C-alpha cells in the first residue's frame, strides 16, 4: 500500500500566494497611509530583498496594486506609487457626495438590526481611532462605517461602487486628516452619530441632509488644503 504525498507544485503555489498577499497588504498599507508617497519608486529587486522572497510574488502583488489604481507601470517598465491627479478631484467629489446621499437615504428606508450593529461597531472603532490620533485606523474605520451603511440600504451595486470610491479616496482622506495634524475634531465623530440616529429613526430626508453636510465639509477642507499647498508651491518657485 502506498501513500500519496501532497503535490509539490500545490505547496509552492500556496506559499507563493501567501507571499503575494503579505507583500500586497504591506505595500498597500504604506501607500494608503502615505508612508510611501505618490511617485515613490517600487523596485522589484529591492522589494524582493526587503521581503526575503523571489520576484514572482512581488510582481504579482504589484499587479494587484496596479488593478487597485495604487501603482503605475511607466513606459520604461519602472513601477511607481500612483500619483494623485488633483485635476480629477471635482468629478470625484461629485460622485462621492452622490454616493453618500444615495447610500444613507437607502439605509434609512430599511430595518436591519444585524447591519445596524455592524455600523455601530465601526463607529466605535472610528471614535477610538480619533482619540488615539491613529490616522490609518481612522481611514479604515471610516471606510467600513460607510460601507456598512451602504449594505444596510441593500443595493449591492451601490455598495460595490461606493466601496471603490472610498478606496480610491483613502489617500485624499489621509491628506484631509493631516490638515488637522491628525487631531480630528470631535465634531466628525458626532456627525457619524447623527447619521446613525437618522437611519435608525427612518428619517430619509434628514439622513439625506446630514449626508450632504458631511460630504460638503470633507470636500471643503480638502479643497482648502490643496489651495494652500498650491499657493505655497508657487511662492517657493518664485523665490
C-alpha positions, 0 to 999 in steps of 0.5 A: 500500500502506498501513500500519496504525498501532497503535490509539490507544485500545490505547496509552492503555489500556496506559499507563493500566494501567501507571499503575494498577499503579505507583500500586497497588504504591506505595500498597500498599507504604506501607500494608503497611509502615505508612508510611501508617497505618490511617485515613490519608486517600487523596485522589484529587486529591492522589494524582493530583498526587503521581503526575503522572497523571489520576484514572482510574488512581488510582481504579482502583488504589484499587479494587484496594486496596479488593478487597485489604481495604487501603482503605475507601470511607466513606459520604461517598465519602472513601477511607481506609487500612483500619483494623485491627479488633483485635476480629477478631484471635482468629478470625484467629489461629485460622485462621492457626495452622490454616493453618500446621499444615495447610500444613507437615504437607502439605509434609512428606508430599511430595518436591519438590526444585524447591519445596524450593529455592524455600523455601530461597531465601526463607529466605535472603532472610528471614535477610538481611532480619533482619540488615539490620533491613529490616522490609518485606523481612522481611514479604515474605520471610516471606510467600513462605517460607510460601507456598512451603511451602504449594505444596510440600504441593500443595493449591492451595486451601490455598495460595490461602487461606493466601496471603490470610491472610498478606496480610491479616496483613502489617500485624499482622506489621509491628506484631509486628516493631516490638515488637522495634524491628525487631531480630528475634531470631535465634531466628525465623530458626532456627525457619524452619530447623527447619521446613525440616529437618522437611519435608525429613526427612518428619517430619509430626508434628514439622513439625506441632509446630514449626508450632504453636510458631511460630504460638503465639509470633507470636500471643503477642507480638502479643497482648502488644503490643496489651495494652500499647498498650491499657493505655497508651491508657487511662492517657493518657485518664485523665490 
